[in-house]
C-alpha cells in the first residue's frame, strides 16, 4: 500500500508541476515551482507522520506510513483542484465543474 501511495503522490507532483507551468517562472518562489512543490510534499509528510504518532517517533506502528501517505494524497488532490480553479475556474469558456467531477471520478462512463 505504501508503494502505491508513493506512486500516486509522484503522479500528483507531476500534475501539479504541469499546472505550475501556467504561472510565471518565479511565481512559487525564487527557487521555482519544482523546489516549492518538493518542499511542500516533504513538509506534509513530516506533519502527517507526526500527527499520527502523538506519543513520539516510532510509537504509531506500521499503519502510520499508510495513513500518512493517504493524508498527503488528499492534500495534493485538494491542491491540484485549487490550482486548476485559479487557472480556469472563472473562465466562461471552460466547464470547470465538469472537469472537477471527472477528476473526482464522478463523471459518467460515457465521458471518456
N, C-alpha and C positions, 0 to 999 in steps of 0.2 A: 504494500500500500504506500509506503513512504517513497519508493522509487517512482511509482506512478504519479504521486503528488508532486515530486520534484520535476517530472516531465511536464506536467500541466503548468507549474509555476514558470518553467523555462519558456513554454509557449506563450503564456500571458506576458512575460517580459518582452518577448519578441513583438507581440501585438502592440504593447504599449510603446515600444521603441518606434514602430512604424507610425503610430499615431503622432508621436512626438516630432516626426519629420515635417509635419504641417505647421510647426511653430518655428519662430526664429531660432538660429543656432544656439545662442546663449540664453534662451528663454528659461531653461531649467537650472541655470547657474553657470558660473564661469567654466566649470569642467564639462559642461554639456549634459545632454539628456541621458546618455548611457551611464555616466558616473552617478548621476542623480538617482536613476532608477535602480541600479545595482545597490547603492547605499540604502535606498528606501526599503528594498526587499530584505536586505540583511538586517536592518533595524526592526522590521516587522517580525522576522523570525525570532530575534532576541526578545522582543516584547512578548510575543505569544508563548514562547517557551517558558519565560519567567512567570507569566500569568498562570500557566498550567502546573507550575511547581511552587506553590506558595510556601512550602516547607523548606525551600532552598534547592540548589542544583542536585540532581540525582535522586530526588525524593518522589518523583511522579511516575516512575516506571516507564516501560516501553511505549505505552499509549501516548505519552507526551509528544513524541515525534509525529504520530499520526494526527493528533488534534492540532498541533502547531501548523503542520502542512495544510490542513483543511482551512484553518483560520487565515493563513497567508493567501491561499487561493481565493477565499472570499474577499479579502482586502483588494487583491488585484482585479478581480472581476468587477467590483464596485468602481475602482479607479478607471478601468477601461470604459465603462459606461459613462462615468463623469467626464472623461476626456473627450469621448465621442460627442457627448452633449455639448461641450464647449465648442467643438469644431463645427457641428452641423445641426445641433438641436433646435435652432431657431430659424433655419433656412426654410423658406416656403417651398422650395423645390426638392426637399428631401423628407421622406416619410420616416422620421426618427422613431416613432412608436412601433412601426413595423420592423425596423432594424432591431430595436431593443427586444421585441418579442422573439425574433429569430435568434438573437444572441442568447436569450434565456431558454431557448428550446421550446417556446410556446407557439411558434408559427405552425400552420398546417403542414402536413407532409407534402402537399401539392406545391408548396413554396419553393422547393429545392430546384 
